[in-house]
């Protein structure tokens, strides 16, 4: 029984890690894309010299 509990604990940790990556990674990629677009637009928009 103790060994089964140890295995369940390991599998629970693995499941949490996989699910966190599947949710967290796409959100991080989207955030980096938005950040890239923001700075790209800022760098490519030149103001007229007065």
NUDREN-432495 format. One record per atom (N, C-alpha, C): residue in three letters; atom name; x, y, z. Coordinates in pm, whole numbers, padded with zeros to 5 digits. Example, Ala and Ser with C-alpha at 12.3 -4.5 7.8 and 13.67 -1.06 7.14 Angstrom:
<nodes>
   aa  at       x       y       z
  ala   N   01319  -00569   00780
  ala  CA   01230  -00450   00780
  ala   C   01320  -00330   00780
  ser   N   01285  -00225   00708
  ser  CA   01367  -00106   00714
  ser   C   01290   00003   00787
</nodes>
This chain:
<nodes>
   aa  at       x       y       z
  unk   N   00082  -00119   00000
  unk  CA   00000   00000   00000
  unk   C   00087   00126   00000
  unk   N   00193   00121   00077
  unk  CA   00284   00238   00085
  unk   C   00347   00266  -00052
  unk   N   00386   00161  -00122
  unk  CA   00446   00176  -00255
  unk   C   00345   00234  -00354
  unk   N   00220   00190  -00345
  unk  CA   00116   00244  -00432
  unk   C   00095   00393  -00407
  unk   N   00097   00434  -00282
  unk  CA   00082   00576  -00249
  unk   C   00199   00658  -00303
  unk   N   00319   00599  -00296
  unk  CA   00436   00668  -00350
  unk   C   00421   00686  -00501
  unk   N   00376   00582  -00570
  unk  CA   00357   00589  -00715
  unk   C   00249   00690  -00751
  unk   N   00139   00690  -00677
  unk  CA   00032   00787  -00702
  unk   C   00083   00928  -00683
  unk   N   00163   00949  -00582
  unk  CA   00219   01082  -00557
  unk   C   00307   01127  -00674
  unk   N   00389   01038  -00725
  unk  CA   00475   01070  -00839
  unk   C   00391   01101  -00962
  unk   N   00288   01019  -00986
  unk  CA   00202   01042  -01102
  unk   C   00123   01173  -01089
  unk   N   00081   01206  -00969
  unk  CA   00011   01333  -00948
  unk   C   00102   01452  -00977
  unk   N   00226   01443  -00934
  unk  CA   00322   01551  -00962
  unk   C   00348   01563  -01112
  unk   N   00361   01450  -01179
  unk  CA   00383   01450  -01323
  unk   C   00262   01509  -01395
  unk   N   00142   01470  -01354
  unk  CA   00020   01523  -01415
  unk   C   00011   01674  -01396
  unk   N   00041   01721  -01277
  unk  CA   00037   01865  -01250
  unk   C   00139   01939  -01337
  unk   N   00256   01883  -01353
  unk  CA   00360   01946  -01434
  unk   C   00317   01954  -01580
  unk   N   00265   01844  -01634
  unk  CA   00222   01840  -01774
  unk   C   00108   01938  -01798
  unk   N   00010   01940  -01709
  unk  CA  -00103   02030  -01726
  unk   C  -00062   02176  -01711
  unk   N   00032   02203  -01622
  unk  CA   00080   02340  -01605
  unk   C   00151   02386  -01732
  unk   N   00231   02299  -01791
  unk  CA   00301   02334  -01914
  unk   C   00203   02356  -02029
  unk   N   00101   02272  -02037
  unk  CA   00007   02284  -02148
  unk   C  -00077   02410  -02137
  unk   N  -00093   02463  -02017
  unk  CA  -00166   02589  -02000
  unk   C  -00071   02708  -01998
  unk   N   00038   02692  -01926
  unk  CA   00129   02804  -01906
  unk   C   00213   02840  -02027
  unk   N   00257   02741  -02100
  unk  CA   00344   02766  -02214
  unk   C   00274   02845  -02325
  unk   N   00154   02807  -02367
  unk  CA   00086   02888  -02470
  unk   C   00061   03031  -02424
  unk   N   00029   03049  -02297
  unk  CA   00008   03185  -02245
  unk   C   00138   03264  -02249
  unk   N   00248   03201  -02217
  unk  CA   00378   03268  -02221
  unk   C   00416   03304  -02364
  unk   N   00393   03214  -02457
  unk  CA   00423   03240  -02598
  unk   C   00340   03358  -02648
  unk   N   00213   03362  -02613
  unk  CA   00127   03472  -02654
  unk   C   00175   03605  -02594
  unk   N   00215   03604  -02469
  unk  CA   00265   03725  -02405
  unk   C   00392   03775  -02474
  unk   N   00481   03684  -02509
  unk  CA   00605   03725  -02577
  unk   C   00575   03780  -02716
  unk   N   00476   03722  -02786
  unk  CA   00437   03774  -02918
  unk   C   00385   03916  -02906
  unk   N   00300   03940  -02806
  unk  CA   00246   04074  -02785
  unk   C   00358   04172  -02751
  unk   N   00452   04128  -02669
  unk  CA   00565   04214  -02632
  unk   C   00649   04245  -02756
  unk   N   00675   04144  -02837
  unk  CA   00752   04164  -02960
  unk   C   00681   04263  -03051
  unk   N   00550   04245  -03071
  unk  CA   00474   04335  -03159
  unk   C   00476   04478  -03106
  unk   N   00463   04493  -02977
  unk  CA   00464   04626  -02917
  unk   C   00597   04698  -02946
  unk   N   00707   04631  -02916
  unk  CA   00837   04696  -02936
  unk   C   00870   04711  -03084
  unk   N   00828   04618  -03167
  unk  CA   00847   04631  -03311
  unk   C   00774   04755  -03362
  unk   N   00649   04772  -03320
  unk  CA   00572   04889  -03363
  unk   C   00633   05019  -03311
  unk   N   00682   05015  -03189
  unk  CA   00746   05136  -03132
  unk   C   00873   05172  -03209
  unk   N   00952   05071  -03244
  unk  CA   01077   05096  -03315
  unk   C   01053   05140  -03459
  unk   N   00946   05094  -03521
  unk  CA   00924   05123  -03661
  unk   C   00834   05245  -03686
  unk   N   00787   05305  -03579
  unk  CA   00705   05425  -03597
  unk   C   00790   05548  -03562
  unk   N   00834   05617  -03666
  unk  CA   00921   05732  -03646
  unk   C   00836   05858  -03642
  unk   N   00872   05947  -03555
  unk  CA   00802   06074  -03546
  unk   C   00868   06173  -03642
  unk   N   00786   06262  -03693
  unk  CA   00837   06367  -03782
  unk   C   00928   06461  -03703
  unk   N   01039   06497  -03762
  unk  CA   01128   06594  -03696
  unk   C   01066   06733  -03709
  unk   N   01065   06807  -03601
  unk  CA   01000   06939  -03601
  unk   C   01096   07048  -03645
</nodes>
